[in-house]
Amino acid sequence: MKNITKIFKIDKENIGFLKFIIEAYDGMAQLTTINAKAGIISITIAYDLKDFKLILDDLRCSFLIEEKD
């Protein structure tokens, strides 16, 4: 399966929290900060896009996570 990279805008205060949550799912995805002040991040999903989307949808109830084109 190919890795998929997506760009997101989130509240800058939540970058560390989101990174912690994503890394808790060992090997599923990797978060890279592109612009901390603007809250722009890149997430490379290694496997199971369906589970990743479920996690992201759940986190969207708590704070802004906007996928960029």
C-alpha positions as a Python dict, from the first residue, in 0.01 Angstrom:
ca = {
    (1, 'M'): (0, 0, 0),
    (2, 'K'): (125, 349, -85),
    (3, 'N'): (171, 624, 172),
    (4, 'I'): (-70, 914, 142),
    (5, 'T'): (28, 1267, 245),
    (6, 'K'): (-233, 1526, 330),
    (7, 'I'): (-199, 1889, 439),
    (8, 'F'): (-416, 2029, 720),
    (9, 'K'): (-473, 2355, 903),
    (10, 'I'): (-537, 2318, 1274),
    (11, 'D'): (-535, 2545, 1577),
    (12, 'K'): (-164, 2597, 1647),
    (13, 'E'): (-221, 2521, 2016),
    (14, 'N'): (-322, 2164, 1921),
    (15, 'I'): (-24, 2064, 1707),
    (16, 'G'): (156, 1889, 1993),
    (17, 'F'): (-160, 1714, 2111),
    (18, 'L'): (-244, 1589, 1762),
    (19, 'K'): (113, 1467, 1710),
    (20, 'F'): (92, 1276, 2040),
    (21, 'I'): (-240, 1113, 1944),
    (22, 'I'): (-119, 1014, 1596),
    (23, 'E'): (206, 868, 1728),
    (24, 'A'): (10, 661, 1980),
    (25, 'Y'): (-115, 456, 1684),
    (26, 'D'): (228, 307, 1623),
    (27, 'G'): (326, 337, 1259),
    (28, 'M'): (-15, 445, 1126),
    (29, 'A'): (85, 801, 1039),
    (30, 'Q'): (349, 1068, 1087),
    (31, 'L'): (282, 1434, 1152),
    (32, 'T'): (523, 1704, 1031),
    (33, 'T'): (480, 2071, 1114),
    (34, 'I'): (509, 2290, 806),
    (35, 'N'): (429, 2628, 965),
    (36, 'A'): (372, 2627, 1342),
    (37, 'K'): (249, 2988, 1363),
    (38, 'A'): (-15, 2928, 1095),
    (39, 'G'): (-106, 2578, 1221),
    (40, 'I'): (-18, 2411, 889),
    (41, 'I'): (80, 2045, 919),
    (42, 'S'): (145, 1751, 693),
    (43, 'I'): (31, 1401, 783),
    (44, 'T'): (167, 1098, 600),
    (45, 'I'): (-64, 802, 644),
    (46, 'A'): (120, 471, 616),
    (47, 'Y'): (-173, 233, 628),
    (48, 'D'): (-543, 200, 704),
    (49, 'L'): (-683, 526, 575),
    (50, 'K'): (-1029, 425, 702),
    (51, 'D'): (-916, 405, 1066),
    (52, 'F'): (-720, 728, 1030),
    (53, 'K'): (-1031, 909, 903),
    (54, 'L'): (-1231, 779, 1201),
    (55, 'I'): (-971, 915, 1442),
    (56, 'L'): (-963, 1251, 1263),
    (57, 'D'): (-1343, 1277, 1257),
    (58, 'D'): (-1352, 1213, 1632),
    (59, 'L'): (-1086, 1479, 1697),
    (60, 'R'): (-1277, 1731, 1482),
    (61, 'C'): (-1540, 1737, 1756),
    (62, 'S'): (-1278, 1892, 1985),
    (63, 'F'): (-1091, 2138, 1762),
    (64, 'L'): (-1044, 2268, 1409),
    (65, 'I'): (-889, 2024, 1162),
    (66, 'E'): (-929, 2153, 808),
    (67, 'E'): (-793, 1957, 512),
    (68, 'K'): (-619, 2175, 254),
    (69, 'D'): (-617, 2104, -120),
}
